[in-house]
């Protein structure tokens, strides 16, 4: 069980479907040098690593994919040179591990259409790809795959062969897409079975959102993390909506199973992805809101920008030790109240004498937000300090902050014995 939400980097927001090995290595080196000591540790290669002509966030329908004789997709060698001679991602994973980090990949559920058309084999099976494919089960936004027919005995063997391959490469994290919306319960179970039997600790992440809240029990039993939303980009309305998702999932996240608010579209994004190369369109206030909400809700944090372009501001957000402590070591987070443009969340530290209160202004003008200690359940308060500004509250009965449009404050409240 992964007791705290994972932190890392994912290639999608900056490179779409087209990331190359040198870019992955550069971001891994940056993380090891600047962020590993703060808890950042995963390096994730997102979609289409098996597609030689990928060049943006757009997919090439019908493109020839790189695949082995057992219907398993392999890294495109023109983009990942170390994958030559059947090595797959093993050399790249080894390099990431040598930096003290962990390595992950994205896959789409199912079996390649290319394998079905070519009737390629399945490892340790008499069946071929066409025998286990469900040609009626397709992804609505990517044309590479068919689903598998989960009633076929060899469907489990196919997934076992995939996960065993990834295990041999040294994969630590698997993001499986087109599986949480609509919710593909039986294919999730096949993948989880394969991971459980592979002999390696592989974190399982389900995409895209919205994952259905009414499936929370099944999700928690079979996945380490799951997307609450569709792709999250640098747009205020999407960020504002995230408060609703976090509220709706707050009773079901934690204890090693994490509802995922999606990647952090911060720093330099869109290099070969959506919207074109740019620094994030989020204001500094909005960036503080993101880091505050993700930490108090305890969402996984996967940075979306190319980290080698980080400015000091962006790096300072990622290195805020107190925000990371809340992410890693708090519990019982929930929305305390919402009125007009004020939203307040609270949680407790592992140290029962410390509470946190996050105040958010979702409106377009400055407002002062006051939250009473009695509302928070804080008694015998010794001190209250706002983490982003390092300013102490002088009030005896609560905390108050003047917060700009789309901004946030988060208070560390130290109490006597409760």
Buried (B, 14 or more C-beta within 10 A) or exposed (E): EBEBBBBBBBBBBBBBBBBBBEBBBBBBBBBBEBBBEBBBBBBBBBBBBBBBEBEBBBBBEEBEBBBBEBBBBBBBBEBBBBBEEEBBBBBBBBBBBEBEBBBBBBBBBBBBBBBBEBEBBBBEBEBBBBBBBBEEBBBEEBEBBBBBBBEBEBBBBBBBBBBBBBBBBBBBBBBBBBBBBEBBEEBBBBBBBBBEEBEBEBBBBBBBBBBBBEBBEBBBEBBBBBBBBEBBBBBBEBBBEBBEBBBBBBEBBBEEBBBBBBBBBBBBBBBBBBBEEEBBBBBEBBBBBBBBBBBBBBBBBBBBBBBBBBEEEBBEBBBBEBBBBBBBBBEEBEBBEBEEBBBBBBBBBEEEBBBBBBBBBBBEEEBEBBBEBEBBEBEEBEEBBBBBEEEEBEEEEBBBBEBBBBBBBBBBBBBEEE
